[in-house]
């Protein structure tokens, strides 16, 4: 009996030691919010090739809608998405002449012709409607979305994936979901496109291993970070300008798990969040590598919560980019 007690005590001590080690690792490896821009990232090119300075999210809005599209090596998939996006936005402008918009394509250090393809739309529609922010090095999807958002002019800001997996016209539904929230007194709200209603069909099509990874990821999201949102990872989210400034100013994670930290920050600030079902189709060419990407995201989820608990990360004031 004494031997069994010693084993239990040793296991408890080992677990405690392991927890301390993980907490220390989470704290010492934590990176601070980095809003510094390379000089080249401060400018966009006009249709005639002239350089102009990007505005700041801190400035008053001057457009009804900004669409931020993070893109990494998307020269092949992005044109289909941009054609659908521009058709919707131009038709909406014709129906409602007071409607104004901009599209910001953020090339996240691509090795292909993503920037050149996007600049073709600048030449076609003008830089007032389509702007390209080319990052000097790859930051990750979260870093690209943040940099584009901080350069936007919209009263509302939509992040949308370059693969066009979500039908762009579903903006109507997401916008309606946002408007149903109580925006007062600070005009803060977020509406998340959601694929949760498609989960049963996706489970039937996935392997048992990928289904296990999916449910494991959902559990970690719920346990460590965000509750009440079934699909945190859909790349179709709409923010009021005030909510975008509040959340992106504190964002640390720059890669795949950035959505989770973004929603965690929003819930810490008690920003209302709506989840709206959208049409979604899987598009070939995903950058996610099933096992390793899920492993990285799972690690990020655990560290997000631990870094806030230990004080390594704190909710920031509304910082400006340099």
KOLGUMAR-925915 format. One record per residue (C-alpha): residue number from 0; residue in three letters; y, x, z. Coordinates in pm, whole numbers. Each point is the difference from the previous one (the first is absolute). Example, Ala and Ser with C-alpha at 12.3 -4.5 7.8 and 13.67 -1.06 7.14 Angstrom:
<tikes>
0,ala,-450,1230,780 $
1,ser,344,137,-66 $
</tikes>
This chain:
<tikes>
0,unk,0,0,0 $
1,unk,236,284,90 $
2,unk,-83,165,-332 $
3,unk,93,-321,-188 $
4,unk,330,-24,186 $
5,unk,78,359,-92 $
6,unk,-66,-75,-367 $
7,unk,228,-306,12 $
8,unk,273,200,173 $
9,unk,-34,279,-257 $
10,unk,28,-251,-287 $
11,unk,306,-161,156 $
12,unk,161,341,50 $
13,unk,-85,96,-359 $
14,unk,149,-325,-132 $
15,unk,316,53,205 $
16,unk,26,357,-126 $
17,unk,-48,-120,-357 $
18,unk,273,-260,43 $
19,unk,239,262,139 $
20,unk,-75,230,-294 $
21,unk,62,-283,-251 $
22,unk,328,-92,173 $
23,unk,115,363,-9 $
24,unk,-98,30,-367 $
25,unk,183,-322,-85 $
26,unk,311,123,178 $
27,unk,18,359,-126 $
28,unk,-82,-89,-364 $
29,unk,256,-282,-17 $
30,unk,258,38,-275 $
31,unk,351,-134,45 $
32,unk,172,-243,-237 $
33,unk,105,207,-301 $
34,unk,274,-160,-210 $
35,unk,120,324,-158 $
36,unk,31,-12,-378 $
37,unk,-15,280,-251 $
38,unk,327,21,-194 $
39,unk,-174,-132,-315 $
40,unk,-120,-310,189 $
41,unk,355,-113,73 $
42,unk,70,-90,-362 $
43,unk,-132,-228,-274 $
44,unk,51,26,-375 $
45,unk,193,-260,-198 $
46,unk,-111,-126,-341 $
47,unk,209,277,-158 $
48,unk,-147,272,223 $
49,unk,293,41,239 $
50,unk,-63,55,371 $
51,unk,125,-252,257 $
52,unk,-39,-3,378 $
53,unk,-239,-250,157 $
54,unk,160,-243,247 $
55,unk,-119,-38,360 $
56,unk,-179,-280,182 $
57,unk,281,29,254 $
58,unk,247,-127,-262 $
59,unk,63,-376,-39 $
60,unk,-235,-164,-250 $
61,unk,122,-49,-357 $
62,unk,-314,-151,-160 $
63,unk,-210,-300,93 $
64,unk,-328,186,-38 $
65,unk,-123,359,-10 $
66,unk,-356,70,-118 $
67,unk,-136,337,121 $
68,unk,-303,128,-191 $
69,unk,-175,313,132 $
70,unk,-179,181,-281 $
71,unk,-225,304,-7 $
72,unk,-155,95,-336 $
73,unk,51,-356,-129 $
74,unk,101,61,-361 $
75,unk,-292,-215,-123 $
76,unk,-4,-291,249 $
77,unk,371,-37,72 $
78,unk,124,-130,-340 $
79,unk,-205,-322,31 $
80,unk,143,-61,348 $
81,unk,357,78,-108 $
82,unk,-22,-230,-302 $
83,unk,-112,-288,222 $
84,unk,264,83,262 $
85,unk,290,25,-245 $
86,unk,-102,-318,-180 $
87,unk,-1,-193,328 $
88,unk,331,146,120 $
89,unk,178,-49,-335 $
90,unk,-121,-361,-25 $
91,unk,117,-68,354 $
92,unk,340,147,-83 $
93,unk,29,-223,-307 $
94,unk,-88,-309,204 $
95,unk,235,102,282 $
96,unk,285,216,-137 $
97,unk,119,89,351 $
98,unk,-334,172,73 $
99,unk,27,379,-5 $
100,unk,-273,257,42 $
101,unk,-103,362,-29 $
102,unk,-334,175,-41 $
103,unk,-46,345,157 $
104,unk,-303,197,-117 $
105,unk,-76,283,242 $
106,unk,-201,273,-169 $
107,unk,-184,161,291 $
108,unk,-32,350,-148 $
109,unk,-220,-108,-291 $
110,unk,-166,253,-228 $
111,unk,2,-230,-303 $
112,unk,282,-177,-188 $
113,unk,74,-269,260 $
114,unk,371,87,13 $
115,unk,33,7,-380 $
116,unk,-171,-340,-31 $
117,unk,226,-153,267 $
118,unk,313,149,-159 $
119,unk,-93,-185,-319 $
120,unk,74,-323,191 $
121,unk,330,145,121 $
122,unk,99,57,-363 $
123,unk,-118,-349,-95 $
124,unk,160,-200,283 $
125,unk,267,238,133 $
126,unk,20,196,325 $
127,unk,164,-294,176 $
128,unk,-336,-179,-23 $
129,unk,-258,280,-10 $
130,unk,34,328,188 $
131,unk,-245,286,42 $
132,unk,-19,212,313 $
133,unk,-210,308,-69 $
134,unk,-122,176,313 $
135,unk,-27,376,-26 $
136,unk,-331,3,187 $
137,unk,-264,-256,88 $
138,unk,80,-168,333 $
139,unk,-258,-278,-12 $
140,unk,37,-370,-71 $
141,unk,181,-71,327 $
142,unk,247,281,-60 $
143,unk,67,-126,-352 $
144,unk,54,-361,110 $
145,unk,232,112,280 $
146,unk,211,220,-228 $
147,unk,33,-279,-258 $
148,unk,85,-256,266 $
149,unk,269,224,152 $
150,unk,153,28,-350 $
151,unk,7,-374,-73 $
152,unk,284,-250,-37 $
153,unk,-185,-328,52 $
154,unk,57,-277,251 $
155,unk,-377,-34,-17 $
156,unk,-230,297,-66 $
157,unk,-346,-36,-149 $
158,unk,-258,277,-5 $
159,unk,-249,-46,-282 $
160,unk,-286,223,-116 $
161,unk,20,162,-343 $
162,unk,-348,-118,-100 $
163,unk,112,-364,-21 $
164,unk,-298,-122,205 $
165,unk,216,-278,148 $
166,unk,140,-253,-245 $
167,unk,374,64,9 $
168,unk,94,-367,-28 $
169,unk,-154,-42,347 $
170,unk,337,129,118 $
171,unk,97,-368,1 $
172,unk,-263,-76,264 $
173,unk,75,309,208 $
174,unk,373,-76,-12 $
175,unk,-67,-359,111 $
176,unk,-206,136,290 $
177,unk,288,227,99 $
178,unk,251,-285,-12 $
179,unk,-221,-213,226 $
180,unk,43,255,280 $
181,unk,281,-9,250 $
182,unk,231,277,-121 $
183,unk,264,-49,267 $
184,unk,181,164,169 $
185,unk,-49,339,-168 $
186,unk,-130,-115,-341 $
187,unk,-327,191,48 $
188,unk,-329,-114,-151 $
189,unk,-297,130,-199 $
190,unk,-240,-190,-228 $
191,unk,-332,171,-82 $
192,unk,-207,-86,-301 $
193,unk,-359,-52,114 $
194,unk,-346,25,-156 $
195,unk,-175,-130,312 $
196,unk,-94,-323,-179 $
197,unk,-197,209,-252 $
198,unk,-202,185,265 $
199,unk,-321,-206,-30 $
200,unk,-20,63,-374 $
201,unk,74,371,44 $
202,unk,-273,36,263 $
203,unk,-251,-149,-243 $
204,unk,97,261,-263 $
205,unk,23,306,228 $
206,unk,-282,222,119 $
207,unk,-108,-33,364 $
208,unk,154,341,75 $
209,unk,344,-92,-141 $
210,unk,-14,-335,180 $
211,unk,-72,186,326 $
212,unk,298,230,-63 $
213,unk,226,-299,-72 $
214,unk,-91,-186,318 $
215,unk,22,323,201 $
216,unk,351,60,-133 $
217,unk,103,-359,82 $
218,unk,-128,44,356 $
219,unk,193,323,49 $
220,unk,318,-164,-133 $
221,unk,-44,-291,240 $
222,unk,-100,214,300 $
223,unk,260,276,-27 $
224,unk,301,-128,-193 $
225,unk,55,-341,-161 $
226,unk,-122,-344,103 $
227,unk,44,-329,-179 $
228,unk,8,149,-353 $
229,unk,-332,-20,-185 $
230,unk,95,222,-294 $
231,unk,234,286,85 $
232,unk,-74,203,-314 $
233,unk,105,-227,-287 $
234,unk,269,188,-192 $
235,unk,224,-303,-46 $
236,unk,244,-37,288 $
237,unk,348,-153,15 $
238,unk,265,107,253 $
239,unk,346,-115,81 $
240,unk,238,294,-29 $
241,unk,51,4,375 $
242,unk,-375,3,72 $
243,unk,-56,281,-252 $
244,unk,268,215,161 $
245,unk,-138,-62,348 $
246,unk,-363,77,-86 $
247,unk,24,277,-260 $
248,unk,239,199,221 $
249,unk,-286,44,249 $
250,unk,-288,50,-245 $
251,unk,-197,323,50 $
252,unk,-322,-52,-198 $
253,unk,50,87,-366 $
254,unk,-346,-63,-139 $
255,unk,-242,-292,-24 $
256,unk,32,-135,355 $
257,unk,380,-31,-18 $
258,unk,-22,-381,-36 $
259,unk,-162,-22,341 $
260,unk,266,206,174 $
261,unk,270,-198,-181 $
262,unk,-139,-330,131 $
263,unk,-59,153,345 $
264,unk,369,96,12 $
265,unk,97,-348,-115 $
266,unk,-206,-162,275 $
267,unk,150,238,259 $
268,unk,344,-123,-110 $
269,unk,-130,-362,-3 $
270,unk,93,-40,-367 $
271,unk,-152,-324,-137 $
272,unk,-284,63,-248 $
273,unk,-154,-249,-242 $
274,unk,-333,51,-178 $
275,unk,-17,-166,-341 $
276,unk,-308,-28,-225 $
277,unk,51,164,-341 $
278,unk,-200,35,-319 $
279,unk,-162,341,-14 $
280,unk,-220,177,-253 $
281,unk,-164,338,48 $
282,unk,133,244,-260 $
283,unk,-198,306,-107 $
284,unk,146,341,84 $
285,unk,53,-35,376 $
286,unk,107,320,178 $
287,unk,-203,-97,308 $
288,unk,-320,198,53 $
289,unk,-209,-254,197 $
290,unk,-146,210,285 $
291,unk,263,272,45 $
292,unk,300,-231,-43 $
293,unk,-141,-245,255 $
294,unk,-74,289,236 $
295,unk,356,130,-33 $
296,unk,143,-349,55 $
297,unk,-223,-57,303 $
298,unk,114,328,154 $
299,unk,363,-87,-76 $
300,unk,-38,-340,170 $
301,unk,-128,153,323 $
302,unk,268,268,-2 $
303,unk,280,-250,-75 $
304,unk,-60,-181,328 $
305,unk,-68,314,203 $
306,unk,316,172,-124 $
307,unk,215,-296,104 $
308,unk,-182,-20,336 $
309,unk,55,371,74 $
310,unk,363,-14,-112 $
311,unk,-53,244,-289 $
312,unk,137,-274,-224 $
313,unk,279,-236,95 $
314,unk,170,-289,-171 $
315,unk,302,151,-168 $
316,unk,357,-112,-44 $
317,unk,89,-81,-360 $
318,unk,15,353,-138 $
319,unk,166,106,-323 $
320,unk,-162,222,-260 $
321,unk,140,347,-66 $
</tikes>
